[in-house]
């Protein structure tokens, strides 16, 4: 008979699972959701190394699994919404922040994002800092570049794209010095600015010739990265200067099982007309290059070729 895995000792004050909310299960066992995993406890109060199959298949275990899945989806929706605020430089009303702040999923992603005051519809980078708290009466609490706590008494804030932050390097340095971490991919998000050669062109060929053994491979990659595919292009839409711009990176449109090669990155307006690079906004350009670079990085690498 196989040896049963040894259970841990009962929880004590200060132990890792001291604050766990245990739910009663069959045979005096208990179940809980800890760090996204369903865990069990035996009748003696000891946390089990693994949940027995009969307990794992119980209705309570299924309910906890469904709850975990819902929480994962909820967190992803929070990430997508907040990233959209950043990509569009949308003013976010303070009332909205105050309403979502008690929700730990929202709060954990918003916490430590760099925010700016919005006054009369304009973003003010003279009032900017790491978001630390939201209070209906006090305002929006931030830590500025001097390490001081400030309260922004404004009706709205914006979460600027890093390419728009004038003091981006200073914020990056302060984050490293203070050990500040962001769940939102903002401060250390890769950014690109167009070169003189880019500005004189209507397309970017920096990431041409990326080979994939099958078109299916790059299609799956685009799905994982969150990019839509249309007409042979991977697409990254960005609202900037009051209008939508689509970054489009050619990945191929032949047989799904056939080889494919990447080609130009272009930018189009709402009527699908190509926009000269010099007329593309900084956020749209940076996000388009970020998309192309991420896809190109997963191409087939020849033995004598160095990864980019």
Secondary structure, DSSP 8 states (H G I E B T S, - for coil): ---------B--TTSTTTT---EE-GGG-EEEEETTEEEEE-TTSBB-SS--HHHHTSHHHHHHHHHHHHHHHHHHHHHHHHHHHHHHT--EEHHHHHHHHTSHHHHHHHTT-EEEEEETTEEEEEEEEEEEEEETTTEEEEE-TTS-EEEE--SEEE---GGG-TTHHHHHHHHHHHT---SSS-TT-------HHHHT-SSB-TTTT-EES-HHHHHHHHHHHT-EEETTEEEEEEEETTEEEEEEEE---S-TTS-EE---EEEE-TT--B--GGGS-HHHHHHHHHHHHHHHTTS---TT----
